Amino acid sequence: MLPKKLKPYHLDKSNLIRIGPKKDGGYVIDKRVIDNTDIIITCGLNDDWEFEKDFINKNKNSRVEAYDHTVDSKFWLKRLEKDLISLLKLKKNTPNKILDIFKYLGYLNFFRGKNKHYIKKIVSQKEDENKQVTLSEAIGNNNNILLKIDIEGDEFKILNEINENIDRINLLIIEFHNLCLPQNLKQVENFIENTVLKNIHINANNYAMVDENGIPQVIEMTFINPKRFKITNEITKRSYPIEGLDFKNHKSGPEIKLKFNE
């Protein structure tokens, strides 16, 4: 079971909304944040910007700045090469591969104009000016930020920087990885204890396993800034996942029901 400290604060369900798809890449947030957000800073992009696209559709005055050093020209060339081979060999999954080609076109269309993708890695300390950027540098002078972090374990290295920039952040979406390691779970607890931000939602990513103690390896959490949005100090009594808001990341995988120590 998860530590009780990870249990979210209560938020009226009418305030909760899912942004993005009903699968991996969709997240639950407080809808009050939407109209009050100027910029989404995305740390970790891969090939999924459905959350950002949906959010922008709801607030056309907001913009996106994404950071991911792995999504470069080689990333897309490798995908397009595989797609072309599948097409030439007329494999069974050829129709899906043809759709993958349009993924790249969608990427080019979305990340133009006010929306930017920087091929840089988010780090705690820079060693290469051209390929790396700290979280504080990414945030810069921006305000009214929705900060979204999915950087495959490196999130633990930038937790202090999140707290250093609290006054600029409206909402934080963050994925914590490898929680089967006690030191990682402890870092999540310490972050919750020391941050001003309040946890308003939690979900287990079912692409990953659950250990023998009932601890999911990967959890997705949403934190709100109570200095900007009023929130009760009452701990929720809800069960997770929340029906109608939470959906399995991996549709054919088992659903993970969260349990907390009381």
C-alpha positions in Angstrom: 0.0 0.0 0.0 1.0 3.6 -0.6 1.9 5.8 2.4 -1.1 7.9 3.6 0.9 11.0 2.9 0.3 10.4 -0.8 -3.5 10.6 -0.5 -4.8 13.7 -2.2 -6.6 16.7 -0.7 -10.3 16.8 -1.3 -11.5 18.8 -4.4 -15.1 18.9 -5.5 -15.5 16.5 -8.4 -17.0 19.3 -10.5 -13.6 21.1 -10.4 -11.8 18.0 -11.8 -11.4 17.6 -15.5 -9.4 15.2 -17.7 -7.3 16.8 -20.3 -6.0 14.7 -23.2 -6.9 11.2 -24.2 -8.7 8.5 -22.2 -5.5 6.5 -22.2 -1.8 7.2 -21.6 -1.1 10.9 -22.0 -4.3 12.1 -20.4 -4.2 13.8 -17.0 -6.7 15.0 -14.4 -6.4 18.7 -13.4 -8.4 21.4 -11.6 -10.4 23.1 -14.4 -10.0 26.5 -12.7 -6.4 26.4 -13.8 -7.2 26.4 -17.5 -8.2 30.0 -18.1 -5.5 31.2 -15.7 -2.5 29.5 -17.4 -0.2 31.4 -19.8 2.2 28.6 -20.6 2.6 24.9 -20.4 6.2 23.9 -19.8 6.5 20.3 -20.7 9.6 18.3 -19.6 9.6 15.0 -21.5 7.7 14.9 -24.7 8.3 11.7 -26.7 5.7 11.4 -29.4 2.7 12.5 -27.4 1.5 16.1 -27.2 -2.3 15.2 -26.9 -2.5 16.8 -23.5 -1.0 20.0 -24.7 -3.1 20.1 -27.8 -6.3 19.6 -25.8 -5.3 22.2 -23.3 -4.5 24.8 -26.0 -7.9 24.1 -27.6 -9.5 25.1 -24.3 -7.3 28.1 -23.8 -6.1 29.5 -27.1 -4.2 32.3 -25.4 -1.8 29.8 -23.7 1.3 28.3 -25.4 3.6 25.4 -25.0 7.4 25.1 -24.5 8.5 21.5 -24.5 11.9 20.1 -23.6 13.0 16.7 -24.8 16.5 15.9 -26.1 15.5 12.5 -27.4 12.9 13.8 -30.0 15.3 15.0 -32.7 15.7 14.4 -36.4 17.1 10.9 -35.8 14.1 10.0 -33.7 11.7 10.8 -36.6 13.9 9.4 -39.3 14.1 6.1 -37.5 10.3 6.0 -37.2 9.7 6.9 -40.8 12.3 4.3 -41.9 10.4 1.6 -40.1 7.1 2.9 -41.5 8.5 2.8 -45.0 9.8 -0.8 -44.6 6.4 -1.9 -43.2 4.7 -0.3 -46.1 6.9 -1.9 -48.7 6.6 -5.3 -47.1 2.8 -4.9 -46.8 2.9 -6.1 -43.2 -0.4 -6.6 -41.3 0.1 -3.4 -39.3 0.8 -1.4 -42.4 -2.4 0.8 -42.0 -1.2 1.8 -38.5 2.2 2.6 -39.8 0.8 4.9 -42.5 -0.9 6.8 -39.7 2.4 7.1 -37.9 3.7 9.1 -40.8 1.0 11.7 -40.1 2.2 11.8 -36.5 5.3 13.6 -37.7 3.3 16.0 -39.8 1.1 16.7 -36.7 4.3 17.4 -34.7 5.5 19.9 -37.3 2.1 21.6 -37.3 1.7 21.8 -33.6 5.3 23.0 -32.7 5.4 26.1 -34.8 4.5 29.7 -34.1 4.0 30.2 -30.4 4.5 26.6 -29.5 8.2 25.5 -29.2 10.0 22.2 -28.8 13.6 22.6 -27.6 15.8 19.5 -28.2 17.4 19.9 -24.8 17.6 17.7 -21.7 16.3 19.0 -18.4 19.1 18.6 -15.8 19.9 19.8 -12.3 23.4 20.9 -13.3 24.5 21.7 -16.9 27.6 20.2 -18.5 26.6 21.1 -22.1 25.1 24.6 -22.8 23.8 23.5 -26.2 22.1 20.3 -25.2 21.0 20.9 -21.6 18.9 23.3 -19.6 18.0 23.6 -15.9 14.4 23.7 -14.9 14.9 27.3 -13.6 16.2 28.3 -17.0 13.3 26.7 -18.7 10.9 28.6 -16.4 12.7 31.8 -16.8 10.5 34.9 -16.3 7.3 33.0 -17.2 4.4 33.1 -14.9 1.0 31.3 -14.5 2.7 28.1 -15.5 1.4 24.6 -15.8 4.4 22.5 -15.3 4.3 18.9 -16.7 7.1 16.5 -15.9 7.7 13.0 -17.3 11.5 12.4 -17.5 11.8 8.8 -16.6 13.4 9.0 -13.2 15.3 12.3 -13.5 12.3 14.0 -11.8 13.9 13.3 -8.4 16.9 15.5 -9.4 14.8 18.6 -9.9 12.4 18.5 -7.0 14.2 21.3 -5.2 14.0 23.5 -8.3 10.3 23.0 -8.4 10.0 24.4 -4.9 12.4 27.3 -5.8 9.9 28.4 -8.5 6.7 27.8 -6.6 5.5 31.4 -7.0 5.4 31.0 -10.8 3.5 27.7 -10.9 -0.2 27.3 -11.0 -0.3 23.5 -11.3 2.2 20.6 -11.5 1.7 17.3 -13.2 4.5 14.9 -12.5 5.2 11.2 -13.0 7.3 9.5 -10.3 9.2 6.4 -11.4 10.7 3.3 -9.8 8.8 3.6 -6.6 9.6 0.0 -5.8 12.9 1.5 -4.6 12.3 2.7 -1.0 14.6 5.7 -1.4 12.5 7.0 -4.3 9.2 6.6 -2.4 10.8 8.4 0.5 11.7 11.3 -1.8 8.1 11.6 -2.9 7.0 11.7 0.7 9.6 14.3 1.5 8.5 16.4 -1.5 4.9 16.3 -0.4 5.9 17.3 3.2 8.1 20.2 2.1 6.3 21.7 -0.8 3.7 24.5 -0.7 1.8 22.7 -3.5 -1.1 20.5 -2.6 -1.7 17.0 -4.1 -5.2 16.9 -5.7 -5.0 13.7 -7.7 -3.1 10.5 -8.0 -3.2 7.6 -10.5 -1.1 4.5 -11.1 0.4 4.0 -14.6 -0.5 0.4 -15.5 2.3 0.2 -18.1 4.4 -0.6 -15.0 4.2 -3.3 -12.4 3.0 -3.3 -8.8 5.4 -4.8 -6.2 4.5 -7.4 -3.5 3.7 -4.5 -1.1 1.1 -3.0 -3.4 3.3 -0.1 -4.5 3.0 0.8 -8.2 6.3 1.4 -9.9 5.0 4.6 -11.6 2.4 7.1 -10.3 1.0 10.2 -11.9 0.3 13.1 -9.5 -1.3 16.5 -9.9 -0.4 19.4 -7.5 -2.1 22.8 -7.3 -0.8 26.0 -5.8 -3.1 26.9 -2.9 -1.8 30.5 -2.9 -3.6 30.9 -6.3 -6.5 28.5 -6.0 -8.5 27.9 -2.9 -8.5 24.3 -1.6 -9.7 22.6 1.5 -7.4 21.0 4.0 -9.6 17.9 4.1 -8.0 14.7 2.9 -10.2 13.0 0.3 -12.2 9.8 1.0 -12.4 8.9 -2.7 -11.2 5.6 -4.2 -8.7 5.7 -7.0 -9.0 5.4 -9.9 -12.0 7.7 -10.2 -14.7 6.5 -12.4 -15.2 8.7 -15.4 -12.0 10.6 -14.9 -9.3 8.0 -14.7 -8.6 5.5 -17.5 -6.0 2.8 -17.9 -2.8 4.0 -19.5 -2.5 0.6 -21.2 -5.9 -0.4 -22.3 -5.3 -4.2 -22.3 -3.4 -4.1 -19.0 -4.9 -4.7 -15.6 -6.4 -1.8 -13.7 -4.5 -0.8 -10.6 -6.6 0.2 -7.6 -4.7 2.3 -5.1 -4.7 1.5 -1.4 -3.2 3.7 1.3 -2.0 3.0 4.8 -4.3 4.5 7.4 
